[in-house]
Amino acid sequence: MKKLTAMDCQIALKRGFAPWIQALDLKVEDVQPGKARLRMPANPAVLRVGDIVCGQALMALADTVMVFAVASTMGEFRPMTTATQNTSFLRPAPAGDLIVEGRVIKSGRSLVFGEAIITAAGNPEPIATATLTLSLPPLKPG
């Protein structure tokens, strides 16, 4: 099985993700089997009143990191979709770089369970946590 690198994932991010996710300017910092870490640079477009990062951006960040964590367990990118995401917002996300770490908890043939933890760069206290289930549709023959 091929081992995905951070560069493989950065290229996939530019080629295969929606334009609004690309606009977050995410940086893939690390990818290991079953794990991934992304950085979302400070972005005034995702701030709401009080210079707090909006929850929608945090949820997208958690969802995106899990795509890379799941792909890293397979050594490749294949179709997948989020079946469930439960996000807990623990404290306001300050303007500035955010870090998200995602990891696969259990991987099956058609479902993968994982978690993501979002922190502010330089502060290990969680801002938000998410548990996610991703569905892997059957591969079409041929």
C-alpha positions in Angstrom: 0.0 0.0 0.0 1.2 3.5 -0.9 1.9 5.9 1.9 0.3 9.3 1.3 2.4 12.3 2.0 1.5 15.8 3.0 2.3 16.9 -0.5 0.0 14.2 -2.0 -2.8 15.6 0.2 -2.0 19.2 -0.6 -2.3 18.4 -4.3 -5.6 16.5 -3.8 -6.9 19.5 -1.9 -6.3 21.8 -4.8 -7.7 19.3 -7.4 -10.6 17.6 -5.7 -12.3 19.9 -3.2 -15.0 22.6 -3.6 -13.8 26.1 -4.4 -15.1 27.4 -1.0 -13.0 24.9 0.8 -10.0 25.8 -1.3 -10.6 29.5 -0.4 -9.8 28.6 3.3 -6.2 28.2 2.1 -5.7 25.0 4.2 -2.2 23.7 4.6 -1.6 20.0 5.1 1.1 19.8 7.8 1.3 16.1 8.4 -0.2 12.8 7.3 0.4 9.5 9.0 -1.6 6.2 8.6 -4.9 7.0 10.2 -4.0 10.6 11.1 -3.8 14.0 9.5 -3.1 17.6 10.7 -4.1 20.7 8.8 -3.6 24.4 9.4 -6.2 27.0 8.5 -4.4 30.4 8.3 -6.1 33.5 9.6 -8.8 34.5 7.3 -11.0 37.5 7.8 -13.7 35.9 5.5 -14.6 33.4 8.2 -14.8 35.9 11.1 -18.1 36.9 12.7 -19.0 39.6 15.2 -16.3 39.9 17.8 -13.5 38.5 15.5 -14.6 34.9 16.3 -14.2 32.2 13.6 -17.6 31.0 12.6 -18.8 27.5 13.4 -19.4 26.6 9.8 -15.7 27.1 9.1 -14.8 24.9 12.1 -17.1 22.2 11.0 -15.6 22.3 7.4 -12.1 22.1 8.9 -13.0 19.0 10.9 -14.7 17.4 8.0 -11.8 18.1 5.6 -9.1 16.7 8.0 -11.1 13.4 8.2 -11.0 12.9 4.4 -7.2 12.9 4.7 -7.1 10.7 7.8 -9.3 8.2 6.1 -7.4 8.3 2.7 -4.2 7.7 4.7 -5.5 4.4 5.9 -6.1 3.3 2.3 -3.0 4.8 0.7 -5.2 6.5 -1.8 -8.1 8.9 -2.3 -11.4 7.3 -3.2 -15.0 8.5 -3.1 -16.3 9.1 0.5 -19.0 11.1 2.1 -19.7 12.3 5.6 -22.6 10.4 7.1 -22.6 12.0 10.5 -20.8 14.9 12.2 -21.3 15.9 15.8 -19.4 19.0 16.7 -18.9 20.4 20.2 -17.9 24.1 20.4 -16.0 24.4 23.6 -14.9 28.0 23.5 -14.7 30.9 20.9 -12.2 30.4 18.1 -10.0 33.5 18.0 -8.9 35.2 14.8 -5.6 33.6 13.8 -4.2 30.3 12.6 -6.1 27.2 13.6 -4.8 23.6 13.8 -7.0 20.6 13.4 -5.9 17.0 14.0 -8.0 14.2 12.8 -7.7 10.5 13.5 -9.4 7.3 12.5 -10.9 5.5 15.4 -12.3 2.5 13.6 -12.3 1.6 10.0 -14.7 -0.9 8.3 -15.5 -1.8 4.8 -18.2 0.8 4.3 -18.0 3.1 7.4 -15.1 4.8 9.0 -15.3 6.5 12.4 -13.1 9.3 13.5 -12.5 12.3 15.6 -11.1 15.8 15.1 -9.8 18.3 17.6 -9.4 22.0 16.7 -7.0 24.3 18.6 -5.5 27.7 18.1 -1.9 27.7 16.9 0.3 27.7 20.0 -2.5 26.9 22.4 -3.2 23.2 23.0 -6.6 23.9 24.7 -9.3 22.6 22.4 -11.7 25.0 20.7 -13.9 22.4 19.2 -14.1 18.6 18.9 -16.0 16.6 16.4 -16.8 12.9 15.9 -17.5 11.9 12.4 -18.7 8.9 10.4 -17.6 8.7 6.8 -19.3 6.4 4.3 -17.2 4.6 1.6 -19.5 3.8 -1.3 -18.8 0.5 -3.1 -16.2 0.8 -5.8 -17.6 0.3 -9.3 -16.0 -2.6 -11.2 -13.9 -1.8 -14.1 
